[in-house]
Amino acid sequence: MNAQKAKLATIALVIVITILVCRLILLLFAARPDNLGMAFLLNVSAPWAWPLSWIDAQQPVYGARFERGTLISIMLCLLGLYFVRKRTS
């Protein structure tokens, strides 16, 4: 993997991780999904949180919730970031 591709992959993964962390923190502090900004964040982060959303099927829609699937998605992105950086060094 050349340096340019590694740089682009790093930037993309950091953006995805940032969006997922924002989602996790805001839902942990009971941000309402009907809020316009929160609805936008949930829609943007949905493709990365969706594959593991079955883990949190019993979570309430309103109120504080801890999405374990989102946390696992963050860890998988961090693992991917580690392998991208490891391969270029």
C-alpha positions, -999 to +999 in steps of 0.1 A: +000+000+000+015+033-010+016+063+012-011+083-006-036+054-003-027+049+034-032+086+041-066+086+024-077+055+043-065+070+076-085+102+070-116+082+061-113+060+091-107+089+115-138+106+101-159+075+106-146+070+141-153+106+150-189+103+138-195+071+156-180+084+189-203+115+186-232+092+181-223+071+211-218+100+234-249+119+224-271+088+228-255+081+262-265+116+273-301+110+261-301+133+230-336+131+214-337+116+180-364+140+169-339+169+173-328+181+138-291+180+145-293+146+162-315+132+134-288+143+109-261+126+129-281+094+133-288+093+095-251+100+087-238+074+111-265+047+103-245+029+076-216+022+100-238+014+130-264-008+111-244-041+107-243-045+145-276-028+154-292-062+162-272-062+194-292-032+206-326-042+194-341-040+230-328-005+236-354+023+242-359+049+215-360+078+240-338+083+270-302+074+277-290+043+259-256+027+254-253+011+220-229-018+223-230-023+185-217+012+179-189+007+204-179-026+186-180-007+152-157+019+167-133-008+178-134-025+144-126+009+128-097+013+152-085-021+143-086-013+106-068+020+113-041+000+131-036-024+102-035+004+076-008+023+096+011-010+104+012-019+067+027+015+057+054+016+083 
